[in-house]
Amino acid sequence: MPLLEELEIADRADHLPGELSRGMKQKLAIVCGLLHSPSVMIFDEPLTGLDPLGIRRMKDSILRRAKEGPPSFSARISCISSKKFARMSSY
């Protein structure tokens, strides 16, 4: 449960996703994505629904993983439309 503790949702481990707030659901989705220590991580709007303290902690967690983690890393924290993203990925 280290991931749950790191993202401060360990106290909600026995709750169903429907019982969680939007921010807690966002954290749960990120925990699920990190469970298997992926070699590539792409975050799409990871800060959506988080309170200011949650935003700070999520940024810290993502940046720490970027520094110590996988060779390929992408974090999209700012808002990019899907059309712009498609144009960027075609280069």
C-alpha positions in Angstrom: 0.0 0.0 0.0 2.9 2.4 -0.3 1.4 4.0 -3.5 -1.9 4.5 -1.7 -0.1 6.1 1.3 2.1 8.3 -1.0 -0.9 9.7 -2.7 -2.9 9.9 0.5 -5.7 7.6 -0.3 -4.8 4.6 2.0 -7.7 5.5 4.3 -10.1 5.0 1.4 -8.7 1.6 0.4 -12.0 -0.2 1.3 -14.2 2.3 -0.6 -15.7 1.7 -4.0 -14.7 4.1 -6.7 -18.2 5.5 -6.8 -17.9 6.6 -3.2 -14.8 8.7 -3.9 -14.5 12.4 -4.7 -13.2 13.4 -8.2 -9.8 14.1 -6.8 -9.6 10.7 -5.0 -10.7 9.0 -8.3 -7.9 10.8 -10.1 -5.4 9.6 -7.5 -6.8 6.0 -7.7 -6.4 6.0 -11.5 -2.8 7.1 -11.2 -2.1 4.5 -8.5 -3.6 1.8 -10.9 -1.3 3.0 -13.7 1.8 2.9 -11.4 1.1 -0.5 -9.8 3.3 -2.5 -12.2 6.2 0.0 -12.4 5.8 0.8 -16.1 8.8 1.7 -18.1 6.9 4.5 -19.9 4.6 6.9 -18.1 2.3 9.3 -19.8 0.1 11.4 -17.6 -2.9 13.2 -19.1 -4.1 16.1 -16.9 -2.9 14.4 -13.7 -3.9 17.4 -11.6 -7.5 17.6 -12.5 -9.8 17.5 -9.6 -7.1 17.8 -6.9 -7.0 20.5 -4.2 -4.0 22.8 -4.0 -2.2 20.6 -1.5 -2.9 17.5 -3.6 -1.6 19.3 -6.7 1.7 20.1 -4.9 2.1 16.5 -3.7 1.2 15.0 -7.1 3.7 17.3 -8.9 6.3 16.2 -6.4 5.5 12.6 -6.9 5.6 12.9 -10.7 8.9 14.8 -10.7 10.5 12.4 -8.3 9.5 9.5 -10.6 10.8 11.4 -13.6 14.2 11.9 -11.9 14.7 8.3 -10.6 12.4 6.4 -12.9 12.0 5.1 -16.4 14.0 6.3 -19.4 10.9 7.5 -21.2 8.7 10.0 -19.4 6.0 12.5 -20.4 3.9 14.5 -18.1 1.3 16.8 -19.7 0.3 19.1 -16.9 -0.9 22.0 -19.0 -4.0 21.9 -21.2 -3.3 20.9 -24.8 -6.1 20.2 -27.2 -6.2 16.9 -29.0 -5.7 18.6 -32.4 -2.5 20.3 -31.2 -1.3 17.1 -29.6 -1.9 15.2 -32.9 0.1 17.9 -34.7 2.9 17.7 -32.2 3.1 13.9 -32.3 3.4 13.9 -36.1 6.8 15.7 -36.0 
